[in-house]
Amino acid sequence: MSISTPGGPERRPTVVTTGKKPAAGRPASGAKAGSGKPAGTPRAGGKGPRKPITPVKVSQGRAWGPIALFVAVGLLAVGIVGYGAWASFQGAKGWEKQASDIDGIVNIRKSDPESLKYESHKSGPLTYKYSPPVGGVHNATWQRCLGDVYDAPIASENAVHSLEHGAVWITYRPDLPKADVDKLASLVRGKDFMLMSPYEGLDKAVSLQAWGYQLKVDSASDPRVKEFATTLAQNASMEAGVPCSSGSYTTGTGTTPRDMPAESGS
């Protein structure tokens, strides 16, 4: 059969067959392997051919958050145990051994014990070998040392008696910056067996005294200041069990010793 067209009759194309069947496992022309459908067969609903789904890869990386937390907790535990062991070791050494380990401390009990001897209390001004003094003869009235911060010089004769009772006396140059004075005061204020006052003629910014011990430093921020205070306060007492709050004491300032019993508790 032919169809008439302006260009002449159009003939149907002749389909030539070879008479051979497709090889096993090979799709026929126009079909996808294993699909059972010819290539390009539309999906239901008129949609195009189904596209293959690309597999999604799931990351198998390490969970660093829990690992970091575990390490931090472990380090903290080690630190706590280590500090406890160190503190126990320090306590087992005894305060005298701890004091000897403070860099720069002068142990006058060992180097010059004669300067610390006295037979009885004495009134009036006294002369001392060390400045500020660290022990020896002193007035019968002591300077109150219940965490007292004096803003003016005090009598050494009264302060030395406080040292005999186990006090640590922190002295500083009168021109020390206020911020440094406040730093020292925070270490003293409200703590028993502690007192502080300015002191004329110091060769260092700060000087700390306990009975028979002295430490001089260039800065109020020096960590040895606190180390000295916490190690020697009360421990260096020559009259154990007699606190600064008992007996005849004074809170007056000025370098003239105050030895009047009437001032007791003032």
Order of alpha helices (4+ residues) and beta strands (2+ residues): beta-beta-alpha-alpha-beta-alpha-beta-beta-alpha-beta-alpha-beta-beta-beta-alpha-beta
